[in-house]
Structure formats: structure tokens, C-alpha cells
Amino acid sequence: MRNKQYVVLGLGVFGSTITKTLSEFGCEVLAIDKNPDCVQRVSDLATKAVIGDFTDIEVLSALGIEEFDVGIVATGTHLEESLLGVLNLKELGIPYIVAKAKNKRYKKVLEKVGADRVVRPEKEMGERVARSMLRKNITDLVEIDESYSIVEMKVPQAWVGNTLNNLDLRKRYGINILGKRNGDTHNLELSIDPHYEIQMDDHFLMIAETEKIEKFDYLVER
């Protein structure tokens, strides 16, 4: 199966970072911006970097982006440019469109004209940093979609001395235990006896709703 093809419209810090990251994972990336300096900055990263005005649908059509799988409108400062970028990608038949927005109003407008996902990087990163500072027991968290995460977590004090069977974490908190980190070898053990008595320094790997597990961790006693 071939890797997806991505077209990135706008090569500021956000667009350049997306281009660099996708390229590092072997994806085909077409990067477009009307600023020659921005295009030059990613010329060694993208599969192809082009100087062009992405608000002009003829420019995009001439580049053959109809065959691409995902379009990213990475400029979020000027609403008109973002709108035209989304509308052009939509008209050219791009199956999935991601757009950047600088505020809630822009987000709503971009969603209405057809963006499948609208991100607000500064807001989202601010929330992530704040949540990471609030964590008491979570040592690692990987989001697997918009709702769920895989979490590694040091057991809260309240769990010590109980068994997984007694705690009934799935019913009470929506937590599904995947494994336990061995304290001596640091290897992950995927088979856990439900009658195992939890120890003070145990670390569990689990899948749970991101919001629920984080709020639980913020509020739980150490």
C-alpha cells in the first residue's frame, strides 16, 4: 500500500513543521507558498516545493493535486486566504482537509465551508502544556484519536493494597488495563492476574478516555 500524498498550503512555522514531519516518515509532500523564502526553507524537505498562490484554483489544478489524499491549509492569519484554500481543495476533490484557525470564529467558518478538521495550534499546545504540569501519576500519554489515549501511569495511593478485580476500573472509571511495567527489568508484562495485589511503585499501561483519565489524575490523592 502506498503512503498517502499530502499537499501543504502555506509554509510558515506550522506548515513547515508539518512538511518536515510528514517527509521524515516517507510521505509524498507537495508544499506551496507564494513567499520564495518560505518555499526555499522546505525545498530540501518536501517531495516538491512550489512558489504559487494557493488561493488561485488554476495554480493548484496545474500542479495536479486532484490525486492527493490530504490537504492542509496551514495559514491561519487571514480568513479569506484560509477560506479560499479550503474551498479550492474541496472543489478539486481532496478527500480530507485540515485547516488552521487563529480563533473560534475562524474555526466555525472553516468547518462550515468543508474543512474536515480545524486545529488551533497555540490553544491546543497551551492546553497540553497546562495538563502536563497538572499530572500527578501519569508518566506518559499518547493520544490515539480525539477521545482516547494510551497512558502509562504510576498507581495512585488509593489503589495500593487492592486488586484489579476489587477496583473494577473499567466500570468505575472506563479504564482498560493493558499491562504492567516490571519494576526490576522495566519490561512490559501484558498478562496480569486480576487478583494481583497492587504495590506502591507499580506502573500500569492502560487505555482510557483522555479527558476522564487526566481529570481523574488531577484530582486523585497522591
N, C-alpha and C positions, 0 to 999 in steps of 0.2 A: 504494500500500500504506500502510495506517495505521501510525502509530507504536505500539509496544507500550504497554500500560497497566500501571502499577505500583502496588502498594499497599505502603506502608511502615508497619510496626507498631513503634512506639517511636521517639521523637523526641529522643533525647539528641544528643550531638555527632555520632555515627556516622550515625544515622538522618536527622538534619537535613542533614548534608552530602550524603548520597545523594539526599535530596529536592531539594535545591538544584541539584545537578549534573544530575540527570535532567530537571528542569524547564527548565534553561538550554538543553537540547538539544531542547526542544519536546515532551517526553513528557508524557502524562497521568499525574499522580501523585496518589493518594489517600493522605493522611498521617493516622495515627491515634495518639493517645496519651491517657491518662487525666489527664495533667497539663495544665491550661489554659495555663500559661505556655509550655510546650513547643509546644503547638498554635499559640499566638499567634505564636511566633517564626518559624514557617514559613507562616503564613496568607497572606502575600503571594507565596510561592514556589510552593506546591503548587497543583494544579488545585482541590483541595478538602482542607481540613484539618478534622479532626473530633475532638472530645473524646469518648473512649469507651474501654471496657475490651476490648481485643482478645482477652483470654482467654475472653470470652463469645462463643460462636459465633453467638448470636442477634443480637448487635450487628453482627458482620461481615456476616451474611446480610441484615440490614435495609439495609445500605449497598450491596448488590448486587455484592459483589466477585467473585461467581462468573464474571463476564465478564472479569476481569483476567487478564493473561498471566503476570505475575511477582509473587510475594510476597516481601517482605524482612522477616524478623524481626530487627529492629535492636537489640533489647535483649539483652544477654549476661550480665548480672549475676546474675539469678535464673533458675535452671534450670527451675523449674516454669512460669514465665511463657513462657519460650522454647519449652518443650515444647508447651504449650497453643497457642501461636501457630502452630507448625508443624503440629500435629495439626488445628487448625481450618482452616488453609489447605488442607491435604490433603483434608479431608472436604468442603470446598466446591469442590474440583476445580481448584484453581490448578495450571497445568501445570508451573511451575518455581518452586522455593522456595529462597531463600538465607537462611541464618541466621548470626548472630554468636555466637561462643562465647568464653568467657574463658580456657578451658584445654583440654587434650587430652581429658580425661574428658567434659566437656560436648560437645565436638566429636563424639566417638564416639556418644554418646547421641542427639544431634540427627540424625546421619546414619542411625541405626537406625530412628528414627521417621518418616523420609521426607524430610529436607532434601536437596535435590539438590547443594547446595554449602554448606559451612560455612567461614566465614572467622574468623581470629583477627587482627584489625587491628593490635594492638600488636606481636604477634610478627612478623607479616609485614612491617610497616613497619620494625621493628628490623633484620630480615634485609636488607631493601632498602638501608637506610642503610649498614649494615656493608659490603655488597657494593660499593656505590658508592664507598666510601672505599678499597677494595682495588684498584679498577680502575687499570690502568696505561696501556692503549691505547684502551679503549672510551670514545668521546666521547658516544654516545647509544645508548639501548636501549629499544625499545618491544615489550612482550610482546603477541603476537598470540593466544596461548592459553596453557594451563597448561604447555606444554612448549617452545614455540618463540618466538623473538623476532627482530625485525628490528634489526640492530645496525650502527651506524657506528663504524668502528674505524681508528685510526692504525696503519699496518703495524708489526708488531714488527721489531726489528733483524734477527732471524734470516731474515726474508723478503726483505730488501733485496738487490738484485742477482739474485734468482731470477725466474723467470717463473711465471705461474699454472699453466701446463702442467707445469712441473717440480715445483711444490709439491704438486699433486694434493690440494687442500684438502678436496674433497668426500669422497674415500676416507679420508684420514688423520684428519680432524677433523669430518667431517659438515657442513662449511661450504659454502654455496652463494653465490657472489659474484653480486650483483645489479647493481652499478655502482661507479664510481669518482668521487670528488669532484675536479673540476678545481681545481688549486692556485691558478690565476690568477683564474678567473672565479667559482669556488665553485659552479659549476653541476654537476649530476649527469650523468655520462656512462654510459648504460646498455649501450653496446656496447664490450666490452673484448677486445682481441686476446689470446688465450691465450699468445702469445709475447712479450707486453709485459714489459719488464724493470722490476721494482718499484723505485721510488725511495724515498729516506729519508722524505719528508714526505707520501707518498701516504695517502689515506684511502679505505677501501673500504666500500660498503654491502653487507651480507650477511644471509642468513637462516640461523639455526643453532639447535640445541637450547640453550636458555638456560643450563642448568647446565653443559653442556660448554664453551660459548664463554666463560663467565665464569671457570670454573676454569682454562681454557687461558690466559686473560688474566692471572689472578693469578700463575700460575707461570712464564709465559714471560719470557725475558730482555728487558730494555728495548732 
